Amino acid sequence: MNKLLMFVLFLGCFSCKKSFNSESEFYRWLNEGGNGFVVSKEAGVLKMEMKYLPPEYLVFKEFGSIQDLPSERKDSLLGLYNNSLSFLLKIGYKDPEHGDLLKNAVENYAEYSEMLMELNFQLNDYFSLHFDGQKTSPVLAKMEDSYGLQPHRTIYLVFPKPEKSLSDDMKIVFTDYLFSTGITKFSFDHNKISDIPEFHF
């Protein structure tokens, strides 16, 4: 009897798949080092963090819930987001006491205005996605406005999904012309970032 009970419990545990019941639960899981969704790099006094944003979470951010969406609408949105790869890059000083990243990179207001123009219209030239010998530019690269409330800056990136099936590692290359950090590469294991638990919120 005990052996039968243990076998049933084993099957139950084996069939269970991790799921998220809240946004905070998802964020805790997303930021765990071993999950492969976040890659951190350091260059001089700067720290950079590239984060992969799964399609399910993008749907949640847009509508506030996944479970409450009609199944047809949810499948349509997931299909749309599955045609692209979205990332969030946070870049700032390792020591936040150094202040605003952009203002410290220039010497006067004219240079600051020029930098903002470049960030608004030329960010796509700074990033590329590399997979299986192919190089792809982002279809969207936008710096979020922090209104001076945060010392770091956040850049939202969207790349078209490669036509070939993703089975190998993919790499995002950041060629930094602004902060003189050179070339930084962020590698992601596709097998890890494609294994997303279910969203129940």
C-alpha positions, 0 to 999 in steps of 0.5 A: 500500500505504501509503495502504491501511494508513493508511486501515485505521489511521484506521478503527481509531482512529475506531472506538475508544472511550475506556474505563476500566480502573481506578477511579483512571483514571476519577477522573483523567478525571472531574476533567479540567476540559474534561469537564464533570462538575465545576463549581467555584464560590467565595463569599467564603472558601468553595469549592464543587465539584459533581460529577456521578456517572454511573450506571455508576460508582454500580454500581461503587461498590455492587458493586466491579465492573461487568464481573463482574456478570451482564449481566441484573443489570447492565442492571437496575441501570443502568436503576434508576440511569438514572432519577435524577441523582446529584451530590456537592457538596464545600464547604469553605474555600479555605484548609484552614487555617481549620479545620472548616467547621461548627464555625466557623459557630456560636458554641456547642454548642447552635447546633452541635447545631441546625445538625446537626439542620437538615442531617440533616432539611432539606437537601432545602430547600436544593437544586433542579434546573432544566431546561426551565423545570421546578424539581425538589427532590432525593429525597435530600440527605445530608451525609456524616459526616467524623468531624472528619477533613476540614475540608470537608463532602460532600453527596450529592444525588439528583434524579429524572430529568426525564420530558422528554428531556434535551437542554439544559443543566441547573442545580442551585441551592444556596440557602445558609441556613447559611454565608451564601453566598447562591444558587449555581448549577451548570450542566451540559451534558447532552451532555457528561455523557451521553457516558460511556466504557465501564467495564472494571473 
